[in-house]
């Protein structure tokens, strides 16, 4: 499964990407996290649906004081990434 999540709110300059990477690396998930020009953060995750759901739940809980809204897009497909990274 491939999933892209956009988090909106006070999500840049607060360690959001670093925390996301640490959370996601606890699971067998590949992809990336990056800041976008509009002030939001984009996370692309590839892996088993159960791992992605658990990672999203942990991100939502750990970072709940920073994000105010999120948008989720799910897609089926083969993985394109080999690890999970912070993109600049």
Buried (B, 14 or more C-beta within 10 A) or exposed (E): BBBBBBBBBBBBEBEBBEBBBEBBEEBEBBBBBBBEEEEBBBBBBBBEEEBBBBBBEBBEEBBEEBBEEBEEEEEEEEEEBEEBBEEE
